[in-house]
Amino acid sequence: MSLLTSFRLAFIVVVLASSCSAASRTPAISGSLDALYPTTTTTTTTTTTTTIPDAVVIEVEPPPVTLETLIDTYFEPEDKEWALRVAKCESSAEPDDMASDAYNEESGASGWFQHLPKFWEERTEAAGISGADIFDPVAQVLIAAYLLYETPSAESHWYPSEYCWSRG
């Protein structure tokens, strides 16, 4: 299994796990379900009627997806700080940002990692997310991880800002 496939699988697990609330992780209650859903039963000589109350629906908001959670998903732990520094140097990104509209008018470089549009389509195809929008936060981080781990150039993709992020 390639590293990128592992990242995708890990992201799916994180998204599924994040949609569960802490309340749903409580231990099971032993005993009868009757205690949870009280019923009313009326019996006559010919008919029995049981009334069951409507189920209670609890809506749970998943936690926000931030630059930091995406980096945690797609980058190795030892590269997390580096990735956060690169995003900060490239686009002034903060770990709790949920999106980036950073755009360089001269080059067209976009997003947290300042991806160049002229390479975007080729890279999204190679990373298995063909057609992804350059401003999609997940795609931005996934492509940055792809460039770091799956291409020979690795971190040199961001060499113009190396003076900034290499000071770590």
N, C-alpha and C positions, 0 to 999 in steps of 0.2 A: 504494500500500500504506500503510495507516495505521501510525502509530507503535506502537500496541499489537500489531498483526500482526507488525511487525518485531521487537518484543520477544519475542513467542511463538516466532518462528522462531529468534531468537538463543538463547533458552533451550533449545530442542530441540537445536541444534548443540552448546551447552555440555554438555548431559547426555550426548549421544552421544560427544563428544570425551572427556569425563571418564571414560567407562567403558573407555577404552583405557589400557593401562599404558605406562609409559615403555619397558619392554622390548619391547613390540610395535612401537615406533617405530624400531627399529634397521634399518639398511640391509639390503636383501635379500642373501642369500648366492648367489653365482653357482656354477654347477656342477650336478651331478646330485643329485636328491632321495635317491638311494641312500645318500649320506653321512649324511643325517639319519635315515633309517629303514632300518637294515641288515636284510637278509633272509637267510634260509637256504634254499638251493635243493638239493634232492636229485633226482638223475636216475637212473632205471633204464632198462632197454631199452624199456619200454612206457609209463612214467608219470613225469611231472615234478611235484614237490610244492614249492611255495614257501610259506614261513612268514613272515608279516609281524607284527612285534610290535604290541601295542596302542598306540594314540596316547596321548601324555601330555597330560593336561588340567591347565591351570594356571588356578586361580580368582583373579581380581583384584577387589579391593574398590574400588568407585568412591570418590573423595574425598567427605567429608561435605559436605552442602549447608548452608551457614551463612547468617546474615543478610547478611554481607558479599558472599558469592558471589551471593545472590539480588539484592541491590542492584546489583551489577556487571552482572547480567543484564538487569534491568528499568529501571534509571535511566541517564540520560546520564552520562558520566564527570564532567562539570562539576557534576552534582547529587549525586554520591556522598556527599561529606562532609556536605552538608545532610541527606540522607536518614538517614545514620547518627546525626546530632545529633537529628533529630526522634524517631527510635526510642529513643534514649537518654533524651530528655526525657519522652517519653510513657510508657515502660514500663521504664526502666533497662536497656535492651537493650545487649548487647555485640556487637561484630562477629563473634565466633566462636560465638555462640549458634546452636543448630540448631532451636530451637522457642521459642515463648513461650506461657506460660499466664497472662500478665498479664490481670487482670480487675478492672474497677472495679465494685464492688457497687452503687453509686448509679445509674450510667448504663448499666451493662452493657457499656461499652466494652471491647474485647478485643484481645489480641495486641500485637505490636510497635508498631503505629501506632494502637492504641486505636480500632479501627473500631466504630461504633455499630450494634448489631443491627437497629435500626429502618430503617437504610438498606442493610444488607448484601445482602439478596436483590436489590433493585433494581440495586445497583452490580455485583454478580456477573453478573447478566443482561446489563447494558450492556457489561461488559468481556469477555463471551463465555465465562464460566466458571460458568454457572448451577448452583446447587446446591452450590457449594464451601463447605466448613466454615470458619467464621470463625477457627478455630484452625489451619487449614492454613497452614504457613509460606509456601509458594509463593503461595497466594491472598492472604495478607496483604500481601506485597510487591507483587504484580501490581496489586492494587486501589489501593494507595498510589500507584504509578506512574500508573495510570489517572486517579486523582483529580488528580494534579499536571499531567499532560500533556493530558488529554482533557476536562477540565471547566473552565468559566470561573472557578471559585473557586480553582483551582490550590492554592497553599500555604496559603491561608486556611482550608482544612479543619482545620488544626492551630493556628488562631489562639489558642486558650486557653493553649497552651504556648509561644507565640512569644517571650515574655520569656526563655525558656531557650535555644531553638534559634537565635534570631536573633543571639545574642552570638558565634557562630561563631568 
